[in-house]
């Protein structure tokens, strides 16, 4: 996976408020933020598929929260935040999956991909 693709996916997980940025997956520790998800770091320690599965699980959790807020309080500003985060996480997954599919396709064309099952 290229650095450009990783950066493209990571950019979906950051919101720029004109000089102030907020990462979707940060934790606030009394005014200090700590990035808890860096796609580059995850890919150093895990496979592309594992990172994509993690993001999909995180997306499902956000969707679950969004459904709860839709029932509880449709006027909540937190619901807007959940919609935005859900969209952004979905886009990051799309970027990574598209690159993953291209990598597999290229490997198969070159004969270096994993072989299929014999029937």
Rosetta blueprint (number, residue, H / E / L):
1 X L
2 X L
3 X H
4 X H
5 X H
6 X H
7 X H
8 X H
9 X H
10 X H
11 X H
12 X L
13 X L
14 X E
15 X E
16 X E
17 X L
18 X L
19 X L
20 X L
21 X E
22 X E
23 X E
24 X L
25 X L
26 X E
27 X E
28 X E
29 X E
30 X L
31 X L
32 X E
33 X E
34 X E
35 X E
36 X L
37 X L
38 X L
39 X H
40 X H
41 X H
42 X H
43 X H
44 X H
45 X H
46 X L
47 X L
48 X H
49 X H
50 X H
51 X H
52 X H
53 X H
54 X H
55 X H
56 X H
57 X H
58 X H
59 X H
60 X H
61 X H
62 X H
63 X H
64 X H
65 X H
66 X H
67 X H
68 X H
69 X H
70 X H
71 X H
72 X H
73 X L
74 X L
75 X L
76 X L
77 X H
78 X H
79 X H
80 X H
81 X H
82 X H
83 X H
84 X H
85 X H
86 X H
87 X H
88 X H
89 X H
90 X H
91 X H
92 X H
93 X H
94 X H
95 X H
96 X H
97 X H
98 X H
99 X H
100 X H
101 X H
102 X H
103 X H
104 X H
105 X H
106 X H
107 X H
108 X H
109 X H
110 X H
111 X L
112 X L
113 X L
114 X L
115 X L
116 X L
117 X L
118 X L
119 X L
